[in-house]
C-alpha cells in the first residue's frame, strides 16, 4: 500500500537533513538553509521505505485514538450535557476532598471535549478546564487529573515544587498518568 507523500519542508539552522511523520501522515523535512530542492527530494527518496512504514504506524495509532474517543458520544447537545452532568458529579466530590487537604479551590470549573489534554489550569483566574473524555478513564485516573490541575493553582509549572505537591497529595500520580496514556493510546 502506497500512502500519500505530502511533504512539508522547513528550512532552519541545522547541520543536516532530518525527517519525521506528522499526525496526519505527512512527511516533515527539516533542512539546513541553502539545501537544494534536488537534495531534499533525493533524501526523501532514499528513506522511502522508512517513510512508508512510519506513515502506516502513525495512521494506525491515530485510528486507535479516534476509536477510543468515539466511545463517548458527544454529537448532540443532549449527549454533551449528559456527559457534563456525569463528570461534574465525580469532579465536585474530588474538589471538595482535595480543597480541604491542599488549601486551594478553583473559582471556575469548565468542561470541554478536548482530545489533546485531560485538563488545563489558568492560575491567574483560578480556573480549571477538564476534558469530558475523562469519563473514558478509570476513576483513579480522573482523580489524578483533578489533583494535577489543583496543584497548578499552587505551582504553575512542572518543576520540583509541583512534583513534591503531587507526591504528597496523590502519590500514585506517575502510575495514573501512565495508565491514562495506555488506556487512551496517547503514548
C-alpha positions in Angstrom: 0.0 0.0 0.0 1.4 3.4 -1.0 0.4 6.2 1.2 0.3 9.8 0.1 3.6 11.6 0.0 2.6 15.1 1.3 6.0 16.7 2.0 6.4 19.8 4.2 9.9 21.3 4.2 11.1 23.6 7.0 14.4 25.4 6.5 16.2 26.2 9.7 19.6 26.5 11.4 20.6 22.8 11.4 23.6 20.8 10.2 21.8 18.0 8.5 18.6 16.9 6.9 16.1 15.1 9.1 12.5 13.9 8.7 9.6 12.9 10.8 6.0 11.9 10.2 3.2 14.2 11.3 -0.1 13.1 12.9 -1.9 13.1 9.5 0.8 11.0 7.9 2.5 14.0 6.2 6.3 13.9 5.8 8.0 16.7 7.6 11.6 17.5 6.5 13.9 19.9 8.3 16.7 21.1 6.0 19.6 23.5 6.5 19.3 26.8 4.8 20.6 26.6 1.3 19.8 23.0 0.7 18.7 22.4 -2.8 15.3 21.0 -3.7 17.0 18.2 -5.5 19.0 17.2 -2.4 15.8 17.2 -0.4 14.0 15.0 -2.9 16.9 12.6 -3.0 16.9 12.4 0.8 13.2 11.7 0.9 13.5 9.0 -1.9 16.4 7.4 0.0 14.2 7.0 3.0 11.0 5.9 1.1 10.7 2.5 2.8 11.1 4.0 6.3 8.6 6.7 5.5 6.0 4.2 4.3 6.3 2.1 7.5 6.3 5.2 9.7 3.2 6.5 8.0 1.4 3.2 8.4 2.2 3.1 12.2 1.2 6.7 12.6 -2.1 6.3 10.9 -2.9 3.1 12.8 -2.1 4.9 16.1 -4.4 7.8 15.1 -7.2 5.4 14.2 -6.9 3.7 17.6 -7.1 7.1 19.3 -10.1 8.0 17.2 -11.8 4.8 18.1 -11.0 5.4 21.8 -12.6 8.9 21.8 -15.6 7.7 19.7 -16.7 5.5 22.8 -18.1 8.7 24.3 -20.8 10.1 22.0 -20.8 13.9 22.2 -22.5 14.7 18.9 -25.7 16.2 20.2 -26.3 18.9 22.8 -28.2 16.3 25.0 -25.2 13.9 24.9 -22.8 16.7 25.8 -25.0 17.8 28.7 -25.4 14.3 30.0 -21.6 13.8 29.9 -21.0 17.2 31.7 -23.5 16.2 34.4 -22.0 12.8 34.9 -18.4 14.2 35.1 -19.4 17.1 37.2 -20.8 14.8 39.9 -17.4 13.0 40.1 -15.3 16.1 39.9 -17.2 18.1 42.6 -16.7 15.4 45.2 -12.9 15.3 44.3 -12.6 19.0 44.5 -14.3 19.1 47.9 -12.0 16.4 49.3 -8.7 17.9 47.9 -9.6 21.6 48.5 -9.5 20.9 52.2 -6.3 18.9 52.0 -4.5 21.3 49.7 -5.9 24.6 50.9 -6.9 25.7 47.4 -10.1 25.8 45.4 -10.8 26.6 41.8 -13.1 29.6 41.3 -14.2 28.5 37.9 -14.7 24.9 36.6 -15.5 24.2 32.9 -15.7 21.1 30.8 -14.8 20.8 27.1 -14.5 17.9 24.7 -10.7 18.2 24.4 -8.7 15.3 23.0 -5.2 16.8 23.3 -5.1 17.1 27.1 -7.1 15.9 30.1 -7.1 19.2 31.8 -5.7 22.7 31.9 -5.4 25.4 34.5 -5.4 29.2 34.3 -3.7 30.1 37.5 -4.5 33.8 37.4 -8.2 33.3 37.2 -8.0 30.1 39.4 -9.9 28.3 36.6 -9.7 24.6 35.7 -10.9 23.2 32.5 -11.4 19.4 32.2 -12.0 17.2 29.2 -15.3 15.4 29.0 -13.3 12.4 27.8 -12.1 11.8 31.3 -15.2 9.7 31.6 -13.4 7.1 29.5 -10.7 6.7 32.1 -10.7 4.7 35.4 -11.8 6.9 38.3 -8.4 6.9 39.9 -7.0 8.5 36.7 -9.7 11.2 36.9 -8.7 11.8 40.5 -5.1 12.2 39.3 -6.1 14.8 36.8 -8.1 16.8 39.3 -5.2 16.8 41.8 -2.8 17.7 39.0 -4.8 20.8 38.0 -5.4 21.8 41.6 -1.7 21.6 42.2 -1.2 24.0 39.3 -3.3 26.5 41.3 -0.4 26.5 43.8 2.6 26.0 41.4 2.1 27.0 37.8 4.8 24.8 36.3 6.0 21.2 36.4 9.1 21.9 38.5 10.3 20.2 41.7 7.8 22.0 43.9 4.9 20.8 41.7 6.2 17.2 41.8 6.5 17.4 45.6 2.9 18.5 45.8 1.8 15.6 43.6 3.9 13.2 45.6 2.3 14.5 48.8 -1.4 14.6 47.7 -1.5 11.8 45.1 1.5 9.5 45.4 0.3 7.3 42.6 0.4 10.1 40.1 3.1 8.6 37.9 1.2 5.3 37.7 -2.1 7.1 37.0 -0.5 9.2 34.2 0.9 6.1 32.6 -2.4 4.3 32.8 -4.3 7.2 31.2 -1.8 7.2 28.4 -2.0 3.5 28.0 -5.8 3.4 28.0 -6.2 6.2 25.5 -3.2 5.1 23.4 -1.7 8.6 23.8 1.9 7.4 24.0 
